Amino acid sequence: MYICVCKGVTDHAIREAVQQGAERMRDLKASLGVTEQCGICACHAKMVLDQTLLQEATARPQLPKSARSCEPTA
C-alpha cells in the first residue's frame, strides 16, 4: 500500500528501510523522502515504522541472562 503518494513510498519500502537500519522518521526521510512534500503521510509512515520496529524486536531471540556479557550482575 502506498504510504507517501508524493514520493511513491510503500509500506513494503518502509519495512525494508527498517530492516536496513532505519529507526526514526528522520531515517525514513533521509532514505526514502517520506514527509518531504506535503507531510500528509507522516502519521501512517510513523505507524508502519513503529509496527515494524516492534516486530523486529520481538522476532529477535533473546540470549539467556548468563550469556549477556555486557550487563552488570546483581
Buried (B, 14 or more C-beta within 10 A) or exposed (E): EBBBEBBEBBBEBBBBBBEEEBEEBEBBBEBBBBBEEEEEBBEBBBEBBEBBBEEEEEEEEEEEEEEEEEEEEE
